[in-house]
Amino acid sequence: MKKILIIVAFFILSFVVSCGYKFSGGGLLPGKTKLVAVKMFENKTSESGAETIFANA
């Protein structure tokens, strides 16, 4: 009985403290697409490091 109580408590605790992260959208890419890439941003502004801010976002 004590072992079952510990297992149930573990599952309840793990459910309560979970972060809730999930992937949205999902599904397959169209056609035979296997990879999607984004070219590195080029900073054409006078703001130093702007490309890094946008790339990290």
Distance bins in CASP14 RR format, pairs under 12 A and 6 or more apart:
PFRMAT RR
TARGET T0000
AUTHOR 0000-0000-0000
RMODE 2
METHOD distances of the structure
MODEL  1
1 7 0 0 0 0 0 1 0 0 0 0 0
1 8 0 0 0 0 0 1 0 0 0 0 0
2 8 0 0 0 0 0 1 0 0 0 0 0
2 9 0 0 0 0 0 1 0 0 0 0 0
3 9 0 0 0 0 0 1 0 0 0 0 0
3 10 0 0 0 0 0 1 0 0 0 0 0
4 10 0 0 0 0 0 1 0 0 0 0 0
4 11 0 0 0 0 0 1 0 0 0 0 0
5 11 0 0 0 0 0 1 0 0 0 0 0
5 12 0 0 0 0 0 1 0 0 0 0 0
6 12 0 0 0 0 0 1 0 0 0 0 0
6 13 0 0 0 0 0 1 0 0 0 0 0
7 13 0 0 0 0 0 1 0 0 0 0 0
7 14 0 0 0 0 0 1 0 0 0 0 0
8 14 0 0 0 0 0 1 0 0 0 0 0
8 15 0 0 0 0 0 1 0 0 0 0 0
9 15 0 0 0 0 0 1 0 0 0 0 0
9 16 0 0 0 0 0 1 0 0 0 0 0
10 16 0 0 0 0 0 1 0 0 0 0 0
10 17 0 0 0 0 0 1 0 0 0 0 0
11 17 0 0 0 0 0 1 0 0 0 0 0
11 18 0 0 0 0 0 1 0 0 0 0 0
12 18 0 0 0 0 0 1 0 0 0 0 0
14 20 0 0 0 0 0 1 0 0 0 0 0
27 33 0 0 0 0 0 1 0 0 0 0 0
28 34 0 0 0 0 0 1 0 0 0 0 0
29 35 0 0 0 0 1 0 0 0 0 0 0
29 36 1 0 0 1 0 0 0 0 0 0 0
30 36 0 0 0 0 0 1 0 0 0 0 0
38 51 0 0 0 0 0 1 0 0 0 0 0
38 54 0 0 0 0 0 1 0 0 0 0 0
38 55 0 0 0 0 1 0 0 0 0 0 0
38 57 0 0 0 0 0 1 0 0 0 0 0
39 51 0 0 0 0 0 1 0 0 0 0 0
39 55 0 0 0 0 0 1 0 0 0 0 0
40 51 1 0 0 1 0 0 0 0 0 0 0
40 52 0 0 0 0 1 0 0 0 0 0 0
40 54 0 0 0 0 0 1 0 0 0 0 0
40 55 1 0 0 1 0 0 0 0 0 0 0
40 56 0 0 0 0 0 1 0 0 0 0 0
41 47 0 0 0 0 0 1 0 0 0 0 0
41 49 0 0 0 0 1 0 0 0 0 0 0
41 50 0 0 0 0 1 0 0 0 0 0 0
41 51 1 0 1 0 0 0 0 0 0 0 0
41 52 0 0 0 0 1 0 0 0 0 0 0
41 53 0 0 0 0 1 0 0 0 0 0 0
41 54 1 0 1 0 0 0 0 0 0 0 0
41 55 1 0 1 0 0 0 0 0 0 0 0
41 56 0 0 0 0 0 1 0 0 0 0 0
41 57 0 0 0 0 0 1 0 0 0 0 0
42 49 0 0 0 0 0 1 0 0 0 0 0
42 50 0 0 0 0 0 1 0 0 0 0 0
42 51 1 0 0 1 0 0 0 0 0 0 0
42 52 0 0 0 0 0 1 0 0 0 0 0
42 54 0 0 0 0 0 1 0 0 0 0 0
42 55 0 0 0 0 0 1 0 0 0 0 0
43 49 1 0 0 1 0 0 0 0 0 0 0
43 50 1 0 1 0 0 0 0 0 0 0 0
43 51 1 0 1 0 0 0 0 0 0 0 0
43 52 0 0 0 0 1 0 0 0 0 0 0
43 53 0 0 0 0 1 0 0 0 0 0 0
43 54 0 0 0 0 1 0 0 0 0 0 0
43 55 0 0 0 0 0 1 0 0 0 0 0
44 50 0 0 0 0 1 0 0 0 0 0 0
44 51 0 0 0 0 1 0 0 0 0 0 0
44 54 0 0 0 0 0 1 0 0 0 0 0
45 51 0 0 0 0 1 0 0 0 0 0 0
45 53 0 0 0 0 0 1 0 0 0 0 0
45 54 0 0 0 0 0 1 0 0 0 0 0
47 53 0 0 0 0 1 0 0 0 0 0 0
47 54 0 0 0 0 0 1 0 0 0 0 0
49 55 0 0 0 0 1 0 0 0 0 0 0
49 56 0 0 0 0 0 1 0 0 0 0 0
50 56 0 0 0 0 0 1 0 0 0 0 0
50 57 0 0 0 0 0 1 0 0 0 0 0
51 57 0 0 0 0 0 1 0 0 0 0 0
END
